[in-house]
Amino acid sequence: MFIETLKTMRLYERQSKLGVYHTFHRKNTIYVFKCDSCSVTFLRPKAKVDTGRASNDYKHVCSYCDTKKYAQKVGVKMRKIYQLDASSTTKTL
């Protein structure tokens, strides 16, 4: 589950060729998610997440949970809701 967007700013200092110290900053955007499997809150940098996936339309699983096991569990629930047959002999469109 997508919770919020955080913005961070880190300050750095570097020395120029002439020995003068200059400060500069870098901004970073971080997404806060709640794991749909174990309900733990976790952070991901915006650069590592598709912008379209930063919504509640998608499921989010933390790095401690098994994503494939969770996906199969959700698939079983959806088949029961929509009353779909899981056999390979039925024809689909």
C-alpha positions as CSV (number, residue, x, y, z in Angstrom):
1,M,0.0,0.0,0.0
2,F,1.3,3.4,-0.9
3,I,1.4,5.8,2.1
4,E,3.2,9.0,1.2
5,T,6.0,10.8,-0.6
6,L,9.0,12.3,1.4
7,K,11.6,14.7,0.2
8,T,15.0,14.8,1.7
9,M,17.9,17.3,1.2
10,R,21.5,16.4,1.9
11,L,24.2,19.1,2.2
12,Y,27.7,18.5,1.0
13,E,30.9,20.6,1.0
14,R,33.6,20.4,-1.6
15,Q,36.9,22.2,-2.1
16,S,37.5,24.1,-5.3
17,K,40.8,24.2,-7.2
18,L,41.7,27.4,-5.4
19,G,41.0,25.9,-2.0
20,V,37.7,27.7,-1.3
21,Y,35.0,25.5,0.3
22,H,31.6,25.5,-1.4
23,T,28.4,24.0,0.0
24,F,25.9,22.4,-2.3
25,H,22.8,20.3,-1.8
26,R,21.1,17.3,-3.4
27,K,17.4,16.6,-3.2
28,N,16.0,13.1,-3.0
29,T,12.4,11.9,-3.2
30,I,11.5,8.8,-1.2
31,Y,8.2,6.8,-1.4
32,V,6.8,5.2,1.8
33,F,5.0,1.9,1.4
34,K,3.3,-0.6,3.7
35,C,3.8,-4.2,2.8
36,D,0.6,-5.9,1.8
37,S,2.0,-9.3,3.0
38,C,3.3,-8.5,6.5
39,S,2.2,-4.9,7.1
40,V,5.7,-3.5,7.7
41,T,6.4,0.1,6.6
42,F,9.3,0.4,4.2
43,L,11.0,3.1,2.1
44,R,12.1,3.1,-1.6
45,P,13.8,5.9,-3.5
46,K,11.8,7.3,-6.4
47,A,14.5,6.4,-8.8
48,K,13.9,2.7,-8.1
49,V,10.1,2.7,-8.4
50,D,8.0,3.3,-11.5
51,T,6.0,6.5,-11.0
52,G,2.8,4.6,-12.0
53,R,3.3,2.0,-9.3
54,A,3.4,4.6,-6.6
55,S,-0.4,4.3,-6.0
56,N,-2.8,1.9,-4.3
57,D,-3.7,0.3,-7.6
58,Y,-0.7,-2.1,-7.2
59,K,0.3,-4.4,-4.4
60,H,3.6,-3.7,-2.6
61,V,5.8,-6.3,-0.9
62,C,8.9,-5.5,1.2
63,S,12.3,-7.1,0.6
64,Y,11.8,-9.5,3.6
65,C,8.7,-11.2,2.1
66,D,8.7,-13.7,-0.7
67,T,7.1,-11.8,-3.6
68,K,6.3,-14.9,-5.7
69,K,4.6,-16.7,-2.8
70,Y,2.5,-13.5,-2.2
71,A,1.6,-13.2,-5.9
72,Q,0.3,-16.8,-5.9
73,K,-1.7,-16.2,-2.8
74,V,-3.4,-13.1,-4.3
75,G,-4.0,-15.1,-7.6
76,V,-5.9,-17.7,-5.6
77,K,-8.1,-15.1,-4.0
78,M,-8.9,-13.4,-7.3
79,R,-9.8,-16.8,-8.9
80,K,-12.3,-17.4,-6.0
81,I,-13.8,-14.0,-6.3
82,Y,-14.3,-14.1,-10.1
83,Q,-15.0,-17.9,-10.0
84,L,-12.4,-18.7,-12.6
85,D,-11.2,-22.2,-13.3
86,A,-7.5,-22.8,-12.8
87,S,-7.3,-25.8,-15.1
88,S,-5.2,-25.6,-18.3
89,T,-7.9,-27.3,-20.4
90,T,-10.4,-24.4,-20.4
91,K,-10.2,-22.0,-23.3
92,T,-9.6,-18.3,-22.7
93,L,-10.0,-15.4,-25.1
